[in-house]
């Protein structure tokens, strides 16, 4: 089982780790991540979350190429640096991940398997998200407990046809995000978040 660092310590130090070492992660450790994700609840207890752990270089490169194309299309190659140093550090890590994604040892693709192909994958996906995101969070906390870096991203799925082709997904399986996983170059520590009085309301917005 994962190292018991304490649930709240894991939550309060679970940084978005985008800079990942190329060192391989043992298969048993990757299985432990999926086992933790598999404990999460799903709508009507359908248990229809599915996971593809991508280690094949060709498949990783296909997803990395989609990711880079999406960044160029949405953000350009030289966006103006944000004034906030924290935002600049995040942007730097974001671009590093884009340039090195195929070198990361494992890309975990979080999917849902439907009984039949959704009529509208975007709408169906938005409605079904409650069945996959709790599992993704379980995986992130398990990774933190094991000393692994991880962060979810949807950019490698920006071209859904190309991504599903690379992953050889059938029509009734939809990918929701990609989670690069590996040993982090940086260190875990306290995360910086807005204070509660900015994000919390009692009873109603006003």
Helices and strands as residue ranges (DSSP letters): H 7-12, H 27-37, G 43-45, E 49-54, H 57-75, H 85-100, G 101-103, E 106-113, H 121-128, G 129-131, H 133-145, E 148-153, G 155-157, H 160-167, E 173-183, H 196-199
